[in-house]
Amino acid sequence: MPSAQALPPQSDKGAYVREMFASIAPRYDLVNRVMTARMDEAWRAAAIAMLRAPRGGSIVDLCCGTGDVAFALLRDDPSAQVTGIDFCDPMLAVARRRAAAGEARGARLQFLEGDVMALPFGDGSFDGATMGFSMRNVVDIDDTLREIRRVLRSGARFVNLDVSKAPNRFFKRAFDAYFYGIVPLIGALVGRSKKAYTYLPQSLTNHPDAEALRERFARAGFVECGFKRLMGGSIAIHVGTAP
């Protein structure tokens, strides 16, 4: 069951999350593949299909981590110009090593260190924006959404992929048993950090459900807001369009 003890105080959340991701960066990708049985790759593909960015467009991948979504964007459109941004340098170091190893050979790709709530880009800089499994970790969802909308051109979409709260109580019980019980064990065995992989499930505890997050998109100024449930609603893809 969720425990408030696993969650950092809101005032310390940013520093806690940065240090936590830094500690698990070297094995982060491996743990993701194991705990999702590689289904995370299909979820990312589904999210990118909802982005509908123009071919060759400029896309920002927010809280990019080790680059999974950024590389998937380039597999979908090798002509795209992709900028990944994250505030955890060890995660970015892994992303840059993957790029240097040829995962995005010849692509227009860069990884930058920065804060999603204070993006170092001008208004209307991008044709699309993505975020994967990170909205639960930001300090302020509303400020983050407003900042994302600011850097998008009119008509550009923001697509957010994350775990969510399944509406079916029986499915939710099964998912919670796995997410809160098994994932920390996988994190301890494969990722060598039970603490980090206890926090990551707990971060869903106070996160808005799918309907509430859609309303937060609208409140931040996005239009045509909606979401698609996957895995019985335990995964959700939210989308909003910059007006």
NORFENVEN-V800281 format. One record per residue. N is the residue number from 1. RES is the residue in one letter. SS is DSSP state (alpha for helix, beta for strand, coil for the rest). PHI is phi in whole degrees, 0 to 359 (* if undefined). PSI is psi in whole degrees, 0 to 359 (999 if undefined). Layout:
# NORFENVEN-V800281
n: <N	N>
res: <RES	RES>
ss: <SS	SS>
phi: <PHI	PHI>
psi: <PSI	PSI>
This chain:
# NORFENVEN-V800281
n: <1	2	3	4	5	6	7	8	9	10	11	12	13	14	15	16	17	18	19	20	21	22	23	24	25	26	27	28	29	30	31	32	33	34	35	36	37	38	39	40	41	42	43	44	45	46	47	48	49	50	51	52	53	54	55	56	57	58	59	60	61	62	63	64	65	66	67	68	69	70	71	72	73	74	75	76	77	78	79	80	81	82	83	84	85	86	87	88	89	90	91	92	93	94	95	96	97	98	99	100	101	102	103	104	105	106	107	108	109	110	111	112	113	114	115	116	117	118	119	120	121	122	123	124	125	126	127	128	129	130	131	132	133	134	135	136	137	138	139	140	141	142	143	144	145	146	147	148	149	150	151	152	153	154	155	156	157	158	159	160	161	162	163	164	165	166	167	168	169	170	171	172	173	174	175	176	177	178	179	180	181	182	183	184	185	186	187	188	189	190	191	192	193	194	195	196	197	198	199	200	201	202	203	204	205	206	207	208	209	210	211	212	213	214	215	216	217	218	219	220	221	222	223	224	225	226	227	228	229	230	231	232	233	234	235	236	237	238	239	240	241	242	243>
res: <M	P	S	A	Q	A	L	P	P	Q	S	D	K	G	A	Y	V	R	E	M	F	A	S	I	A	P	R	Y	D	L	V	N	R	V	M	T	A	R	M	D	E	A	W	R	A	A	A	I	A	M	L	R	A	P	R	G	G	S	I	V	D	L	C	C	G	T	G	D	V	A	F	A	L	L	R	D	D	P	S	A	Q	V	T	G	I	D	F	C	D	P	M	L	A	V	A	R	R	R	A	A	A	G	E	A	R	G	A	R	L	Q	F	L	E	G	D	V	M	A	L	P	F	G	D	G	S	F	D	G	A	T	M	G	F	S	M	R	N	V	V	D	I	D	D	T	L	R	E	I	R	R	V	L	R	S	G	A	R	F	V	N	L	D	V	S	K	A	P	N	R	F	F	K	R	A	F	D	A	Y	F	Y	G	I	V	P	L	I	G	A	L	V	G	R	S	K	K	A	Y	T	Y	L	P	Q	S	L	T	N	H	P	D	A	E	A	L	R	E	R	F	A	R	A	G	F	V	E	C	G	F	K	R	L	M	G	G	S	I	A	I	H	V	G	T	A	P>
ss: <coil	coil	coil	alpha	alpha	alpha	coil	coil	coil	alpha	alpha	alpha	alpha	alpha	alpha	alpha	alpha	alpha	alpha	alpha	alpha	alpha	alpha	alpha	alpha	alpha	alpha	alpha	alpha	alpha	alpha	alpha	alpha	alpha	alpha	alpha	coil	coil	alpha	alpha	alpha	alpha	alpha	alpha	alpha	alpha	alpha	alpha	alpha	alpha	alpha	coil	coil	coil	coil	coil	coil	beta	beta	beta	beta	beta	coil	coil	coil	coil	coil	alpha	alpha	alpha	alpha	alpha	alpha	alpha	alpha	alpha	coil	coil	coil	coil	beta	beta	beta	beta	beta	beta	coil	coil	alpha	alpha	alpha	alpha	alpha	alpha	alpha	alpha	alpha	alpha	alpha	alpha	alpha	alpha	alpha	coil	coil	coil	coil	beta	beta	beta	beta	beta	beta	coil	beta	coil	coil	beta	coil	coil	coil	coil	coil	coil	coil	beta	beta	beta	beta	beta	beta	beta	coil	coil	alpha	alpha	alpha	coil	coil	coil	alpha	alpha	alpha	alpha	alpha	alpha	alpha	alpha	alpha	alpha	coil	beta	beta	beta	beta	beta	beta	beta	beta	beta	beta	beta	beta	coil	coil	coil	coil	coil	alpha	alpha	alpha	alpha	alpha	alpha	alpha	alpha	alpha	alpha	alpha	alpha	alpha	alpha	alpha	alpha	alpha	alpha	alpha	alpha	alpha	coil	coil	coil	coil	alpha	alpha	alpha	alpha	alpha	alpha	alpha	alpha	alpha	coil	coil	coil	coil	coil	coil	coil	alpha	alpha	alpha	alpha	alpha	alpha	alpha	alpha	alpha	alpha	coil	coil	beta	beta	beta	beta	beta	beta	beta	beta	beta	alpha	alpha	alpha	coil	beta	beta	beta	beta	beta	beta	beta	beta	coil>
phi: <*	300	226	297	294	278	258	285	302	304	292	255	299	302	295	298	296	299	293	295	292	300	288	252	306	298	242	300	297	299	297	301	294	291	285	252	53	66	291	301	294	292	295	296	299	295	294	296	297	276	289	54	285	296	300	78	284	261	235	251	256	269	51	289	58	275	98	305	290	301	292	294	300	284	293	288	216	299	272	292	253	247	242	261	225	205	260	247	298	298	293	297	299	294	300	293	295	297	295	294	281	105	291	222	300	78	279	273	221	217	241	238	270	182	259	295	270	211	291	275	228	285	301	61	274	232	269	180	218	228	210	239	56	223	301	295	261	285	289	220	297	295	297	297	296	296	292	296	300	301	273	264	288	303	91	280	255	247	240	242	250	197	290	214	256	298	287	278	294	287	294	298	298	295	295	298	299	285	294	270	257	272	304	299	291	297	300	290	282	265	270	62	206	294	300	296	273	271	298	302	296	297	296	282	306	259	281	299	287	300	295	293	291	300	293	294	303	296	295	279	106	286	242	52	278	196	207	234	270	234	53	69	98	283	236	222	248	260	220	215	247	289	289>
psi: <151	147	127	338	337	351	136	156	145	324	336	4	315	311	320	312	318	313	323	314	325	323	334	3	316	332	12	312	317	315	318	317	321	311	344	2	37	10	341	331	319	324	319	318	320	321	316	325	332	351	320	39	150	146	134	9	172	121	138	129	113	142	53	341	231	4	11	311	320	314	324	323	320	331	325	321	92	344	355	154	112	131	119	138	137	156	8	105	321	326	317	325	321	317	317	324	320	318	317	332	358	9	339	50	127	0	157	91	136	149	125	149	130	169	128	340	358	70	138	46	153	167	141	41	339	153	358	158	145	157	132	117	43	342	330	341	353	156	320	110	316	315	321	314	320	321	322	315	322	320	1	143	156	130	351	150	149	128	127	123	129	167	157	185	112	133	334	122	328	319	321	320	316	316	317	322	321	311	315	339	312	320	316	328	319	317	322	318	315	316	350	30	90	326	312	319	4	319	315	313	320	336	344	340	311	10	144	147	179	315	317	323	324	320	326	322	311	320	332	357	0	152	169	46	139	180	159	128	140	159	47	14	359	345	140	141	115	147	142	151	135	131	999>
